[in-house]
Amino acid sequence: MDDPRRAYVARINRVTDHIDSHLAEPLDLATLASVAHFSAWHFHRVFQSMTGETLADRVRRRRLEVAAARLLIAPPETVLAIALDVGFGSAAVFTRAFSAHFDVTPTAWRRGAFRAWAEGRACSCARSIKRTA
């Protein structure tokens, strides 16, 4: 890999690490662009080009993935507490986002609906592998 590309990859990796470490905090474009040492305009273009997703999509997805894991490993914790810990402003906003992403409510996920989601993901991955093989 050439040096300029390596530097860009390092900057984007620094941002993704920052996102994961600061999920409960506001993660706006200006803040994350400064982590990468880019202008906001350039950072947004570079981030999407290198990761294949927008910055907002990445932040939302990581918040939901971390929340989904915590729902399973921390049953005594309330859905609201988890939602607030990963940066959502309310249980209602979190539940809407979670349901849109995983097709089940956080409570259903905790009660075992994650199994069907995981099986569906495994099946779609297997189909993708068969088509490319």
CYANA upper distance limits for C-alpha pairs under 8 A (distance plus 0.5 A):
  1 MET  CA      5 ARG  CA      7.16
  1 MET  CA      6 ARG  CA      6.82
  2 ASP  CA      6 ARG  CA      6.70
  3 ASP  CA      7 ALA  CA      6.65
  4 PRO  CA      8 TYR  CA      6.82
  5 ARG  CA      9 VAL  CA      6.64
  6 ARG  CA     10 ALA  CA      6.65
  7 ALA  CA     11 ARG  CA      6.76
  8 TYR  CA     12 ILE  CA      6.70
  9 VAL  CA     13 ASN  CA      6.51
  9 VAL  CA     50 MET  CA      8.38
 10 ALA  CA     14 ARG  CA      6.61
 11 ARG  CA     15 VAL  CA      6.92
 11 ARG  CA     35 VAL  CA      8.23
 11 ARG  CA     36 ALA  CA      5.36
 11 ARG  CA     37 HIS  CA      8.09
 12 ILE  CA     16 THR  CA      6.78
 12 ILE  CA     36 ALA  CA      6.94
 12 ILE  CA     47 PHE  CA      7.09
 12 ILE  CA     50 MET  CA      8.49
 13 ASN  CA     17 ASP  CA      6.62
 14 ARG  CA     18 HIS  CA      6.63
 14 ARG  CA     35 VAL  CA      7.68
 14 ARG  CA     36 ALA  CA      7.31
 15 VAL  CA     19 ILE  CA      6.62
 15 VAL  CA     32 LEU  CA      6.77
 15 VAL  CA     35 VAL  CA      6.62
 15 VAL  CA     36 ALA  CA      6.64
 16 THR  CA     20 ASP  CA      6.83
 17 ASP  CA     21 SER  CA      6.69
 18 HIS  CA     22 HIS  CA      6.57
 18 HIS  CA     32 LEU  CA      8.49
 18 HIS  CA     35 VAL  CA      8.36
 19 ILE  CA     23 LEU  CA      6.37
 19 ILE  CA     27 LEU  CA      7.66
 19 ILE  CA     59 VAL  CA      7.27
 20 ASP  CA     62 ARG  CA      7.58
 22 HIS  CA     27 LEU  CA      8.21
 23 LEU  CA     27 LEU  CA      7.99
 23 LEU  CA     59 VAL  CA      8.14
 23 LEU  CA     62 ARG  CA      8.45
 23 LEU  CA     63 ARG  CA      6.82
 23 LEU  CA     85 ASP  CA      8.13
 23 LEU  CA     86 VAL  CA      5.59
 23 LEU  CA     87 GLY  CA      6.15
 24 ALA  CA     84 LEU  CA      7.48
 24 ALA  CA     85 ASP  CA      5.82
 24 ALA  CA     86 VAL  CA      5.01
 24 ALA  CA     87 GLY  CA      4.37
 24 ALA  CA     88 PHE  CA      8.10
 25 GLU  CA     87 GLY  CA      6.58
 26 PRO  CA     87 GLY  CA      7.81
 27 LEU  CA     31 THR  CA      7.08
 27 LEU  CA     32 LEU  CA      7.21
 27 LEU  CA     59 VAL  CA      8.07
 28 ASP  CA     32 LEU  CA      6.86
 29 LEU  CA     33 ALA  CA      6.39
 29 LEU  CA     40 ALA  CA      6.72
 29 LEU  CA     44 HIS  CA      8.00
 29 LEU  CA     55 LEU  CA      8.08
 30 ALA  CA     34 SER  CA      6.75
 30 ALA  CA     39 SER  CA      8.42
 30 ALA  CA     40 ALA  CA      6.09
 31 THR  CA     35 VAL  CA      7.03
 32 LEU  CA     36 ALA  CA      6.99
 33 ALA  CA     37 HIS  CA      6.53
 33 ALA  CA     38 PHE  CA      5.79
 33 ALA  CA     39 SER  CA      6.55
 33 ALA  CA     40 ALA  CA      5.67
 33 ALA  CA     43 PHE  CA      6.07
 33 ALA  CA     44 HIS  CA      8.19
 34 SER  CA     38 PHE  CA      6.61
 34 SER  CA     39 SER  CA      7.78
 34 SER  CA     40 ALA  CA      8.26
 36 ALA  CA     43 PHE  CA      7.90
 38 PHE  CA     42 HIS  CA      6.76
 38 PHE  CA     43 PHE  CA      5.87
 39 SER  CA     43 PHE  CA      6.37
 40 ALA  CA     44 HIS  CA      6.60
 41 TRP  CA     45 ARG  CA      7.15
 42 HIS  CA     46 VAL  CA      6.63
 43 PHE  CA     47 PHE  CA      6.29
 44 HIS  CA     48 GLN  CA      6.73
 44 HIS  CA     54 THR  CA      7.97
 44 HIS  CA     55 LEU  CA      7.49
 45 ARG  CA     49 SER  CA      6.61
 46 VAL  CA     50 MET  CA      6.52
 47 PHE  CA     51 THR  CA      6.41
 47 PHE  CA     52 GLY  CA      8.31
 47 PHE  CA     53 GLU  CA      8.17
 47 PHE  CA     54 THR  CA      7.58
 47 PHE  CA     55 LEU  CA      7.42
 48 GLN  CA     52 GLY  CA      5.64
 48 GLN  CA     53 GLU  CA      5.54
 48 GLN  CA     54 THR  CA      5.51
 48 GLN  CA     55 LEU  CA      7.42
 49 SER  CA     53 GLU  CA      8.17
 53 GLU  CA     57 ASP  CA      6.69
 53 GLU  CA     58 ARG  CA      6.87
 54 THR  CA     58 ARG  CA      6.73
 55 LEU  CA     59 VAL  CA      6.74
 56 ALA  CA     60 ARG  CA      6.62
 57 ASP  CA     61 ARG  CA      6.44
 58 ARG  CA     62 ARG  CA      6.59
 59 VAL  CA     63 ARG  CA      6.64
 60 ARG  CA     64 LEU  CA      6.69
 61 ARG  CA     65 GLU  CA      6.55
 62 ARG  CA     66 VAL  CA      6.54
 63 ARG  CA     67 ALA  CA      6.59
 63 ARG  CA     86 VAL  CA      5.97
 63 ARG  CA     87 GLY  CA      7.55
 64 LEU  CA     68 ALA  CA      6.47
 64 LEU  CA     86 VAL  CA      8.39
 64 LEU  CA     97 ALA  CA      8.29
 64 LEU  CA     98 PHE  CA      6.80
 64 LEU  CA    101 HIS  CA      8.37
 65 GLU  CA     69 ALA  CA      6.83
 66 VAL  CA     70 ARG  CA      6.72
 66 VAL  CA     86 VAL  CA      7.84
 67 ALA  CA     71 LEU  CA      6.58
 67 ALA  CA     82 ILE  CA      6.68
 67 ALA  CA     83 ALA  CA      7.34
 67 ALA  CA     86 VAL  CA      7.13
 68 ALA  CA     72 LEU  CA      7.25
 68 ALA  CA    106 PRO  CA      7.97
 68 ALA  CA    109 TRP  CA      8.10
 69 ALA  CA     73 ILE  CA      6.82
 70 ARG  CA     74 ALA  CA      5.94
 70 ARG  CA     75 PRO  CA      8.42
 70 ARG  CA     82 ILE  CA      7.66
 71 LEU  CA     75 PRO  CA      6.59
 71 LEU  CA     77 GLU  CA      8.14
 71 LEU  CA     79 VAL  CA      7.80
 71 LEU  CA     82 ILE  CA      8.00
 71 LEU  CA    106 PRO  CA      7.88
 71 LEU  CA    109 TRP  CA      8.12
 71 LEU  CA    110 ARG  CA      6.19
 72 LEU  CA    109 TRP  CA      8.47
 72 LEU  CA    110 ARG  CA      6.15
 75 PRO  CA    110 ARG  CA      8.12
 77 GLU  CA     81 ALA  CA      6.96
 77 GLU  CA     82 ILE  CA      7.36
 78 THR  CA     82 ILE  CA      6.89
 79 VAL  CA     83 ALA  CA      6.53
 79 VAL  CA     91 ALA  CA      7.45
 79 VAL  CA    106 PRO  CA      7.59
 79 VAL  CA    107 THR  CA      8.13
 80 LEU  CA     84 LEU  CA      6.64
 80 LEU  CA     90 SER  CA      7.38
 80 LEU  CA     91 ALA  CA      5.54
 81 ALA  CA     85 ASP  CA      6.58
 82 ILE  CA     86 VAL  CA      6.83
 83 ALA  CA     87 GLY  CA      6.97
 83 ALA  CA     88 PHE  CA      5.74
 83 ALA  CA     89 GLY  CA      7.93
 83 ALA  CA     90 SER  CA      7.35
 83 ALA  CA     91 ALA  CA      6.69
 83 ALA  CA     94 PHE  CA      6.46
 84 LEU  CA     88 PHE  CA      5.62
 84 LEU  CA     89 GLY  CA      6.60
 84 LEU  CA     90 SER  CA      7.27
 84 LEU  CA     91 ALA  CA      8.34
 88 PHE  CA     93 VAL  CA      7.31
 88 PHE  CA     94 PHE  CA      6.34
 89 GLY  CA     93 VAL  CA      7.36
 89 GLY  CA     94 PHE  CA      8.10
 90 SER  CA     94 PHE  CA      6.75
 91 ALA  CA     95 THR  CA      6.42
 92 ALA  CA     96 ARG  CA      6.74
 93 VAL  CA     97 ALA  CA      6.76
 94 PHE  CA     98 PHE  CA      6.39
 95 THR  CA     99 SER  CA      6.39
 95 THR  CA    105 THR  CA      6.66
 95 THR  CA    106 PRO  CA      6.91
 96 ARG  CA    100 ALA  CA      6.61
 96 ARG  CA    105 THR  CA      8.49
 97 ALA  CA    101 HIS  CA      6.69
 98 PHE  CA    102 PHE  CA      6.39
 98 PHE  CA    103 ASP  CA      7.97
 98 PHE  CA    104 VAL  CA      7.74
 98 PHE  CA    105 THR  CA      6.97
 98 PHE  CA    106 PRO  CA      7.10
 99 SER  CA    103 ASP  CA      5.17
 99 SER  CA    104 VAL  CA      5.29
 99 SER  CA    105 THR  CA      5.54
 99 SER  CA    106 PRO  CA      7.80
100 ALA  CA    104 VAL  CA      8.24
102 PHE  CA    117 TRP  CA      7.53
104 VAL  CA    108 ALA  CA      6.61
104 VAL  CA    109 TRP  CA      6.83
104 VAL  CA    113 ALA  CA      7.55
105 THR  CA    109 TRP  CA      6.65
106 PRO  CA    110 ARG  CA      6.72
107 THR  CA    111 ARG  CA      6.79
108 ALA  CA    112 GLY  CA      6.96
108 ALA  CA    113 ALA  CA      5.99
108 ALA  CA    114 PHE  CA      8.48
109 TRP  CA    113 ALA  CA      4.98
109 TRP  CA    114 PHE  CA      5.50
110 ARG  CA    114 PHE  CA      7.83
113 ALA  CA    117 TRP  CA      7.21
114 PHE  CA    118 ALA  CA      6.54
115 ARG  CA    119 GLU  CA      6.61
116 ALA  CA    120 GLY  CA      6.58
117 TRP  CA    121 ARG  CA      6.74
118 ALA  CA    122 ALA  CA      6.65
119 GLU  CA    123 CYS  CA      6.63
120 GLY  CA    124 SER  CA      6.71
121 ARG  CA    125 CYS  CA      6.61
122 ALA  CA    126 ALA  CA      6.64
123 CYS  CA    127 ARG  CA      6.74
124 SER  CA    128 SER  CA      6.73
125 CYS  CA    129 ILE  CA      6.71
126 ALA  CA    130 LYS  CA      6.70
127 ARG  CA    131 ARG  CA      6.76
128 SER  CA    132 THR  CA      6.85
129 ILE  CA    133 ALA  CA      6.53
